[in-house]
Amino acid sequence: MKRYHFCYLLIIALLFVSCRKDNHNSDNTGYILRDEVVFSRHNIRSPLSAPGSDLDRVTPYDWVDWGVGTAHLTARGARIEQKMGNWFREDLNRENHDMYASLNADNTLIYSNVKQRTIRTAENFLVGFGKDLQVYHLPQDDDGMDPLFHPAYTVMNDNLERRIIAEMNEIGGVAGTADEPYKGIWAAVEKISDEIRYMEDVIGFKESPYAEENQLEHLPLKEMSIILEKGEEPGMTGDYKLVNSIADAVVLQYYETGKAFGKDISLDDMRRIGKVKTVYDEVIFTTPATAILISNPLVKKIKEEICDTTRKFTFLCGHDSNIASITSALRMKLPQTANAVEFSSPIGSKIVFRRYKKGNSEFIDVKLIYAAVSQLRETQEISISNPPMILPIDFDGLSRNADGFYNMEDVIQRFDETIAEFESLAR
């Protein structure tokens, strides 16, 4: 029995190493890296809810002292992003030393949203990346959004609203009705009821001021309203919105302390809490019409950067909502993550598009790259010798060649199809 247990652990370890080293491309011989486009989620931040909100009242415990303002990049997040920048520097030097050496203000774009957490993420990436460049962003307004990164509906009408709600309900596999317009969404929430109950135990909900004031045994899951308005990002009000905010904060506190209110908690159990947030993001940001509508500015920008032969390196810094909508709109299949709390776009994760040339042909490779939980928790060095997690991202309906690359024409056609779908929906 012990022998079988040892073999099982050995297999798991080998799979983990494989993800870290990235063996997806079978042969890079003859492929020359021409440019790299990185879309990054910001790194570790404090919660979005300000002190004194319901988030403070749903637990009898004190949240960790984040040491920064609401929704700002933490000191740990800054350090981790510097280490990620170091890995990109080392990796790019390994792939094409001349390309890295030639990077300058004329052929490199570092562009972030106007939020403090995105600007500081980009700045700290540059520290590790080893290039003296400026981060471009619009004049900072921490309450505002750069239109490029704002996942907002640029068009909305009754037909679109009905379609979007129907697609959200499909996640739960149940159609909405006149009496229960969000029946499918609630069905999706019901599938994670065990995870929500587990999270209640972790935060001590029953002993919280919120539970006592409202005479509750459990977090309520009764009221919900979906917000679909032109000029605004998709939103939700009601009970599941609060549940999602709690899950977000517990995950962030785990990154900062490795615990949950002083309690040791395993990564598998943290993934249960991460799943609570995953379902919320799927409902709000990934359904087909929503994804196409709210990602259009970034889809166009990423295509432009990939095709710009004068640009050698692009770093765009936004949010997990951007990653969710971009990948869904382009019908990219995000891999289920390993060694991460979040299931698809971990904190600080990056979608990396690399354009290669071989002979007279051009090819694209796409990866999801993020710091492993141990690297986040222990602020380990992230380098060629201790790489981040590197997982392949596939395009639904597109095929890689024998060496593991996509033809560039196929990828650009997928971008063009997605842009055309937006134009059709926006009519």
C-alpha positions in Angstrom: 0.0 0.0 0.0 2.8 2.4 0.9 4.5 1.6 -2.5 1.3 2.6 -4.4 1.0 5.8 -2.3 4.6 6.7 -3.2 4.0 6.1 -6.9 0.9 8.3 -6.8 2.9 11.1 -5.1 5.7 10.7 -7.7 3.2 11.0 -10.6 1.7 14.2 -9.1 5.2 15.7 -8.6 6.1 14.9 -12.2 3.0 16.6 -13.5 3.7 19.7 -11.4 7.3 19.9 -12.7 5.9 19.5 -16.3 3.7 22.5 -15.8 6.5 24.6 -14.4 8.9 23.8 -17.2 6.3 23.9 -20.0 6.9 21.0 -22.4 3.9 22.0 -24.6 6.0 22.9 -27.6 7.8 19.8 -28.9 10.4 21.6 -31.0 11.5 25.3 -31.1 14.3 24.7 -33.6 14.2 27.2 -36.4 11.6 29.4 -34.7 12.7 33.0 -34.1 10.8 35.1 -31.5 9.8 38.4 -33.2 7.6 40.0 -30.6 5.8 39.4 -27.3 2.4 40.8 -26.2 1.6 40.3 -22.5 -1.8 41.0 -20.9 -1.4 41.0 -17.2 -3.8 41.0 -14.3 -2.6 43.2 -11.4 -0.9 41.5 -8.5 -2.0 41.1 -4.9 -4.3 43.9 -3.8 -6.3 44.8 -0.7 -10.1 44.1 -0.9 -12.4 46.2 -3.0 -14.7 47.0 0.0 -13.7 49.9 2.2 -13.4 49.5 6.0 -16.8 49.7 7.7 -18.6 47.9 4.9 -20.5 44.6 5.3 -17.2 42.8 4.7 -16.2 43.9 8.2 -19.4 42.7 9.7 -19.7 39.2 8.3 -17.0 37.9 10.6 -16.2 38.3 14.3 -12.5 38.3 13.5 -10.3 41.2 12.3 -9.1 41.2 8.7 -5.4 41.4 8.2 -3.9 44.9 8.1 -3.2 45.3 4.4 -1.0 48.3 5.0 -2.4 50.1 1.9 -5.6 51.8 0.8 -8.7 50.1 -0.4 -8.1 48.0 -3.6 -4.4 49.1 -3.7 -1.5 46.9 -4.6 0.1 45.5 -1.4 3.8 45.4 -0.6 3.8 41.6 -1.2 2.1 42.2 -4.6 4.8 44.7 -5.6 7.6 42.3 -4.6 6.1 39.4 -6.5 5.6 41.4 -9.6 9.3 42.5 -9.5 10.1 38.8 -9.4 7.8 38.0 -12.3 9.5 40.8 -14.3 12.8 39.2 -13.5 11.6 35.8 -15.0 10.4 37.6 -18.2 13.8 39.3 -18.5 15.7 36.0 -18.1 13.3 34.1 -20.4 13.3 36.7 -23.1 17.1 36.8 -23.0 17.1 33.0 -23.4 14.7 33.1 -26.3 16.2 36.0 -28.2 19.0 37.9 -26.4 19.3 40.5 -29.2 15.6 41.3 -29.1 15.7 41.9 -25.3 18.9 44.0 -25.6 17.3 46.2 -28.3 14.1 47.0 -26.3 13.7 50.8 -25.9 11.0 53.4 -25.7 10.4 53.3 -29.5 9.7 49.6 -29.8 8.2 48.8 -26.3 4.8 49.7 -24.8 4.0 49.4 -21.1 0.4 50.5 -20.7 -1.8 50.1 -17.6 -5.3 51.0 -16.5 -5.5 54.1 -14.3 -6.1 52.2 -11.1 -3.4 52.4 -8.5 -3.0 48.6 -8.4 -2.5 48.3 -12.2 -0.1 51.2 -12.4 2.0 49.9 -9.5 2.0 46.4 -11.0 3.3 47.7 -14.3 6.0 49.8 -12.5 7.2 46.9 -10.4 7.2 44.5 -13.4 9.6 47.0 -15.1 11.9 47.0 -12.0 12.4 43.2 -12.4 12.4 43.4 -16.2 15.4 45.6 -16.1 14.4 48.3 -18.6 14.3 52.0 -17.8 10.9 52.7 -19.4 7.8 54.7 -18.5 4.4 53.2 -17.8 1.8 54.9 -20.0 -1.6 55.5 -18.4 -4.2 58.2 -18.6 -4.2 60.9 -15.8 -4.9 58.9 -12.7 -8.3 58.7 -11.2 -8.6 55.8 -8.9 -12.4 55.9 -9.2 -12.3 56.0 -12.9 -11.3 53.6 -15.7 -9.4 53.9 -19.0 -11.9 53.0 -21.7 -9.4 50.5 -23.1 -9.6 48.4 -19.9 -13.1 49.3 -18.8 -15.2 46.1 -19.4 -18.3 48.2 -20.1 -21.2 47.7 -22.5 -21.0 50.2 -25.3 -24.4 49.2 -26.5 -27.5 47.8 -24.7 -31.1 47.3 -25.7 -34.0 45.0 -24.8 -33.0 42.2 -27.2 -29.4 42.2 -26.0 -30.6 42.2 -22.3 -32.8 39.2 -22.9 -30.0 37.3 -24.7 -27.4 38.1 -22.0 -29.7 37.0 -19.2 -30.6 33.8 -21.1 -26.9 33.1 -21.6 -26.1 33.7 -17.9 -28.9 31.3 -17.0 -27.4 28.6 -19.3 -24.4 28.4 -16.9 -26.8 26.7 -14.4 -28.5 24.7 -17.1 -31.9 26.1 -16.3 -33.9 28.7 -18.3 -35.3 31.8 -16.5 -39.0 32.4 -16.1 -41.2 35.4 -15.7 -41.4 34.7 -11.9 -37.7 33.6 -11.6 -35.7 35.5 -14.2 -32.4 34.4 -12.7 -33.4 30.8 -12.1 -30.3 29.4 -14.0 -27.9 31.7 -12.2 -29.3 30.5 -8.8 -29.0 26.9 -10.0 -25.2 27.6 -10.7 -24.9 29.1 -7.2 -26.7 26.0 -5.7 -23.9 23.8 -7.2 -21.4 25.6 -4.9 -23.5 25.6 -1.8 -21.1 23.3 0.0 -18.2 25.6 -0.8 -20.2 28.6 0.5 -21.1 26.8 3.7 -17.4 25.9 4.2 -16.5 29.5 3.8 -19.0 30.5 6.4 -17.2 28.2 8.9 -13.8 29.7 8.0 -15.0 33.3 8.6 -17.1 32.3 11.7 -20.3 33.8 10.1 -22.7 32.5 12.8 -20.9 34.6 15.4 -20.6 37.7 13.3 -22.4 41.0 13.9 -24.1 40.7 10.5 -25.6 37.3 11.4 -26.7 38.4 14.9 -28.3 41.7 13.7 -30.2 39.9 10.9 -30.9 36.7 12.9 -29.2 34.5 10.3 -27.7 31.0 10.5 -26.2 31.2 7.0 -25.3 33.8 4.5 -28.5 34.7 2.7 -29.0 33.6 -0.9 -32.3 35.0 -1.9 -32.1 38.4 -3.5 -30.3 39.2 -6.8 -30.4 41.7 -9.6 -28.3 41.8 -12.7 -27.3 45.2 -13.9 -27.0 45.7 -17.7 -26.5 49.3 -18.7 -24.8 51.1 -21.5 -21.6 52.6 -20.4 -21.3 50.4 -17.3 -19.7 47.1 -16.7 -21.9 44.1 -16.1 -22.8 44.0 -12.4 -24.8 42.3 -9.7 -26.5 43.4 -6.5 -27.8 41.3 -3.8 -26.8 38.3 -1.7 -24.4 36.5 -4.1 -22.5 39.8 -4.7 -21.7 39.9 -0.9 -20.7 36.2 -0.9 -18.3 36.8 -3.8 -16.8 39.8 -2.0 -16.1 37.6 1.0 -14.5 34.9 -1.1 -12.3 37.5 -2.8 -11.1 38.9 0.6 -10.4 35.5 2.1 -8.3 34.5 -0.8 -6.3 37.8 -0.6 -5.8 37.4 3.1 -4.5 33.8 2.4 -1.9 35.3 0.1 -0.8 37.8 2.7 -0.7 35.5 5.7 -0.9 31.9 4.5 -3.9 31.5 7.0 -7.5 32.5 7.4 -8.0 34.5 10.5 -5.0 32.7 12.1 -6.3 29.2 11.1 -4.1 27.0 9.0 -5.9 26.1 5.8 -4.9 23.8 3.0 -4.6 24.8 -0.6 -7.3 22.3 -1.6 -9.7 24.0 0.9 -8.7 27.5 -0.4 -9.6 26.3 -3.9 -13.0 25.5 -2.6 -13.4 29.2 -1.6 -11.8 30.2 -4.9 -14.5 28.3 -6.7 -17.1 30.6 -5.1 -15.5 33.6 -7.0 -15.0 31.6 -10.2 -18.7 31.0 -10.6 -19.4 34.7 -10.1 -16.9 35.7 -12.7 -18.2 33.2 -15.2 -21.8 34.5 -14.8 -20.8 38.2 -15.0 -18.0 38.3 -17.6 -17.8 35.2 -19.7 -21.1 34.5 -21.4 -20.8 34.9 -25.2 -22.6 38.2 -25.9 -21.2 39.9 -22.8 -17.6 38.8 -23.5 -17.7 40.0 -27.1 -19.3 43.4 -26.1 -17.1 44.3 -23.1 -13.7 43.0 -24.5 -13.8 44.7 -27.9 -11.4 47.5 -27.2 -8.7 45.1 -25.8 -9.3 42.5 -28.5 -8.6 45.2 -31.1 -5.6 46.5 -29.2 -4.0 43.0 -28.7 -4.4 42.3 -32.4 -2.9 45.6 -33.3 0.1 44.9 -31.0 0.6 41.4 -32.4 0.6 42.7 -36.0 2.7 45.8 -35.4 6.1 44.7 -36.8 7.8 47.8 -35.2 6.8 46.7 -31.7 8.9 44.1 -30.0 7.4 44.0 -26.5 4.0 45.0 -25.1 2.8 44.8 -21.5 -0.9 45.7 -20.9 -2.0 45.7 -17.2 -5.6 45.3 -16.3 -7.9 43.0 -14.4 -9.2 39.4 -14.1 -12.5 40.7 -15.7 -10.4 41.6 -18.8 -8.8 38.2 -18.9 -12.2 36.4 -18.5 -13.9 38.4 -21.3 -11.0 38.5 -23.7 -10.4 34.7 -23.6 -14.1 33.9 -23.8 -14.7 36.3 -26.7 -11.8 34.8 -28.7 -12.9 31.3 -27.7 -9.7 30.6 -26.0 -9.7 27.6 -23.6 -8.1 28.7 -20.3 -6.5 25.6 -18.7 -7.6 24.6 -15.2 -4.9 25.9 -13.0 -2.5 23.9 -10.9 -0.9 25.2 -7.7 -3.2 28.2 -7.6 -6.3 29.2 -5.6 -8.2 30.7 -8.6 -9.3 28.3 -11.3 -8.6 30.3 -14.5 -6.9 33.6 -14.0 -4.8 33.7 -10.7 -3.7 36.9 -9.1 -1.0 38.5 -11.2 -1.5 36.0 -14.1 -0.5 36.9 -17.6 -1.8 35.8 -21.1 1.3 35.8 -23.2 1.1 35.9 -27.0 4.4 35.2 -28.8 4.9 35.7 -32.5 7.6 33.6 -34.1 9.0 33.4 -37.6 10.3 30.3 -39.3 11.4 30.7 -42.9 8.7 32.8 -44.6 5.9 31.9 -42.2 4.8 33.3 -38.9 3.4 31.5 -36.0 1.7 32.3 -32.6 2.1 30.6 -29.2 -0.1 31.5 -26.3 0.5 30.7 -22.6 -1.0 31.4 -19.2 1.8 32.3 -16.8 1.5 33.0 -13.1 3.3 32.7 -9.8 2.7 29.4 -8.0 1.1 29.6 -4.5 4.4 28.8 -2.8 6.1 31.6 -4.7 3.4 34.0 -3.6 3.4 32.9 0.0 7.1 32.7 0.4 8.1 35.5 -1.9 10.5 33.2 -3.6 12.7 34.2 -6.4 11.0 33.6 -9.8 13.7 32.7 -12.4 14.8 30.2 -15.0 15.9 27.9 -12.2 12.6 28.4 -10.3 10.1 29.3 -13.0 6.4 30.3 -12.6 3.6 28.1 -13.7 3.4 28.0 -17.5 0.3 26.4 -19.1 -0.8 26.3 -22.7 -3.9 28.2 -23.8 -5.7 26.6 -26.8 -8.1 28.2 -29.3 -11.3 26.3 -29.7 -11.5 25.1 -33.3 -7.9 25.9 -34.2 -5.1 23.4 -34.6 -1.5 23.6 -33.7 1.2 22.4 -36.1 3.5 19.4 -35.3 5.8 21.7 -33.3 3.0 23.1 -31.1 2.4 26.5 -32.8 -0.6 28.1 -34.3 -0.4 29.6 -37.8 -0.5 33.4 -37.4 -3.1 33.8 -40.1 -5.5 31.5 -38.2 -5.1 33.4 -35.0 -5.6 36.8 -36.6 -8.6 35.5 -38.4 -10.1 34.5 -35.0 -9.5 38.1 -33.8 -11.2 39.4 -37.0 -14.2 37.1 -36.5 -14.6 38.3 -32.9 -14.4 42.0 -33.9 -17.0 41.3 -36.6 -19.3 39.6 -34.0 -19.0 42.8 -31.9 -20.0 45.0 -34.9 -23.0 42.7 -35.6 -24.2 42.9 -31.9 -23.6 46.6 -31.8 -25.9 47.4 -34.7 
